[in-house]
Amino acid sequence: MTILITGCNGQLGTEMRNLSLLHPAHRYFFTDVAELDITNREAVEHFVTANRIELIVNCAAYTNVDKAEEDEPAAHLINALAVENLALSGAKIIHISTDYVFSGEESSPRREQDAAAPRTAYGRTKLEGEQLLLKHCPDAVIIRTAWLYSPYGNNFVKTMLRFGAERDELRVVNDQIGTPTYAEDLANAIYAVIEAPEWHEGIYHFTDEGICSWYDFTVEIMRQTQLRAKVTPIASSEYAYKTPRPHYSVLDKSKIKQTFGISIPRWQDSLAKCLTRLCQI
Ligand SMILES: NC(=O)c1ccc[n+]([C@@H]2O[C@H](COP(=O)([O-])OP(=O)(O)OC[C@H]3O[C@@H](n4cnc5c(N)ncnc54)[C@H](OP(=O)(O)O)[C@@H]3O)[C@@H](O)[C@H]2O)c1
């Protein structure tokens, strides 16, 4: 298959590129904004036609939640309108979305069919991207994920490693619950979707296994790296968020596990893998 991976310099895109070495049967094009700006409809159409792209894995997105709140049109352009450009290109699509499409006020793992109710500009634009994609490409695959981290880019793990080395105490919220998700695990799941004997369209949820708070996550990062900073739990109300954060980000992964026969690692085990790589980088 001829596959285009957009947003290839991001966390997930980089892991898709790394793992492509283990999936050599395909022909790959890896692009980020410099090679293919997905907000440019003509450029997308031309690229897909000229290179006979059969499948697009869209790892490109506007992911800065606070900046999206300040400049929703910019987030809308990339998270919604650009997804429509991909949807109109004629290729099959695997698109990545987010737990932020939900309100974050729930208390049971979110299933794919649960009602979306985004409370942020980021969540609204990502939800519109899903809707535009399904309008033009009803056979698309959408995978919603949460709390992504990797050795690349900016993410919570890298921030906490830096703070843990610089500070004596880290104050971390203990009332936002979710599941850390190693981008390599998500990339593996995407390859399972690509290489499944049959194409199974629809919305899926994917995170690593387990549930924790950001405080629990930080304690585990400090434990695994033997950093000595004291980690103190605080309430979200004690932290000056610019944008409301979901209190509950846990996704039900039954559908993706059953449909594609994948097993998902525990978040603590994947964290250990990422920390090993980070120490080597
Ligand atoms: N990070 C998370 O915690 C998280 C949680 C839930 C869901 N997700 C979703 O998971 C997916 C992957 O996230 P990620 O963390 O890997 O994102 P990321 O690291 O921010 O990577 C996104 C990539 O897309 C590129 N991009 C932005 N605008 C573009 C454009 N117009 N054309 C082409 N490329 C463009 C970015 O370039 P620049 O850096 O130059 O802008 C960046 O390289 C996204 O759909 C995201 O919404 C992420």
PDBQT file of the ligand as one rigid body, heavy atoms in Angstrom, charges set to zero:
ROOT
HETATM    1  N1  LIG A 301      -0.475  15.237  22.691  1.00  0.00    +0.000 N 
HETATM    2  C1  LIG A 301      -1.501  14.720  23.373  1.00  0.00    +0.000 C 
HETATM    3  O1  LIG A 301      -1.483  14.622  24.617  1.00  0.00    +0.000 OA
HETATM    4  C2  LIG A 301      -2.721  14.233  22.660  1.00  0.00    +0.000 A 
HETATM    5  C3  LIG A 301      -3.807  13.783  23.412  1.00  0.00    +0.000 A 
HETATM    6  C4  LIG A 301      -4.942  13.322  22.732  1.00  0.00    +0.000 A 
HETATM    7  C5  LIG A 301      -4.970  13.316  21.349  1.00  0.00    +0.000 A 
HETATM    8  N2  LIG A 301      -3.898  13.770  20.642  1.00  0.00    +0.000 N 
HETATM    9  C6  LIG A 301      -3.974  13.757  19.191  1.00  0.00    +0.000 C 
HETATM   10  O2  LIG A 301      -2.980  12.855  18.708  1.00  0.00    +0.000 OA
HETATM   11  C7  LIG A 301      -2.495  13.312  17.445  1.00  0.00    +0.000 C 
HETATM   12  C8  LIG A 301      -0.984  13.356  17.466  1.00  0.00    +0.000 C 
HETATM   13  O3  LIG A 301      -0.591  14.260  18.512  1.00  0.00    +0.000 OA
HETATM   14  P1  LIG A 301       0.940  14.631  18.754  1.00  0.00    +0.000 P 
HETATM   15  O4  LIG A 301       1.110  14.845  20.217  1.00  0.00    +0.000 OA
HETATM   16  O5  LIG A 301       1.817  13.683  18.025  1.00  0.00    +0.000 OA
HETATM   17  O6  LIG A 301       0.992  16.054  18.030  1.00  0.00    +0.000 OA
HETATM   18  P2  LIG A 301       2.242  17.006  17.797  1.00  0.00    +0.000 P 
HETATM   19  O7  LIG A 301       3.451  16.426  18.454  1.00  0.00    +0.000 OA
HETATM   20  O8  LIG A 301       1.796  18.382  18.139  1.00  0.00    +0.000 OA
HETATM   21  O9  LIG A 301       2.474  16.881  16.214  1.00  0.00    +0.000 OA
HETATM   22  C9  LIG A 301       1.612  17.449  15.286  1.00  0.00    +0.000 C 
HETATM   23  C10 LIG A 301       2.423  17.733  14.045  1.00  0.00    +0.000 C 
HETATM   24  O10 LIG A 301       1.556  18.300  13.061  1.00  0.00    +0.000 OA
HETATM   25  C11 LIG A 301       2.239  19.361  12.443  1.00  0.00    +0.000 C 
HETATM   26  N3  LIG A 301       1.357  20.283  11.774  1.00  0.00    +0.000 N 
HETATM   27  C12 LIG A 301       0.713  21.361  12.306  1.00  0.00    +0.000 A 
HETATM   28  N4  LIG A 301       0.047  22.019  11.342  1.00  0.00    +0.000 NA
HETATM   29  C13 LIG A 301       0.253  21.354  10.196  1.00  0.00    +0.000 A 
HETATM   30  C14 LIG A 301      -0.164  21.564   8.862  1.00  0.00    +0.000 A 
HETATM   31  N5  LIG A 301      -0.936  22.615   8.511  1.00  0.00    +0.000 N 
HETATM   32  N6  LIG A 301       0.223  20.684   7.900  1.00  0.00    +0.000 NA
HETATM   33  C15 LIG A 301       1.013  19.635   8.219  1.00  0.00    +0.000 A 
HETATM   34  N7  LIG A 301       1.457  19.399   9.480  1.00  0.00    +0.000 NA
HETATM   35  C16 LIG A 301       1.079  20.253  10.455  1.00  0.00    +0.000 A 
HETATM   36  C17 LIG A 301       2.972  20.002  13.610  1.00  0.00    +0.000 C 
HETATM   37  O11 LIG A 301       3.955  20.911  13.179  1.00  0.00    +0.000 OA
HETATM   38  P3  LIG A 301       4.305  22.170  14.171  1.00  0.00    +0.000 P 
HETATM   39  O12 LIG A 301       4.859  21.579  15.414  1.00  0.00    +0.000 OA
HETATM   40  O13 LIG A 301       5.304  22.922  13.348  1.00  0.00    +0.000 OA
HETATM   41  O14 LIG A 301       3.021  22.900  14.376  1.00  0.00    +0.000 OA
HETATM   42  C18 LIG A 301       3.534  18.758  14.301  1.00  0.00    +0.000 C 
HETATM   43  O15 LIG A 301       4.756  18.348  13.724  1.00  0.00    +0.000 OA
HETATM   44  C19 LIG A 301      -3.186  14.648  17.185  1.00  0.00    +0.000 C 
HETATM   45  O16 LIG A 301      -4.299  14.436  16.359  1.00  0.00    +0.000 OA
HETATM   46  C20 LIG A 301      -3.664  15.085  18.553  1.00  0.00    +0.000 C 
HETATM   47  O17 LIG A 301      -4.807  15.915  18.469  1.00  0.00    +0.000 OA
HETATM   48  C21 LIG A 301      -2.767  14.218  21.264  1.00  0.00    +0.000 A 
ENDROOT
TORSDOF 0
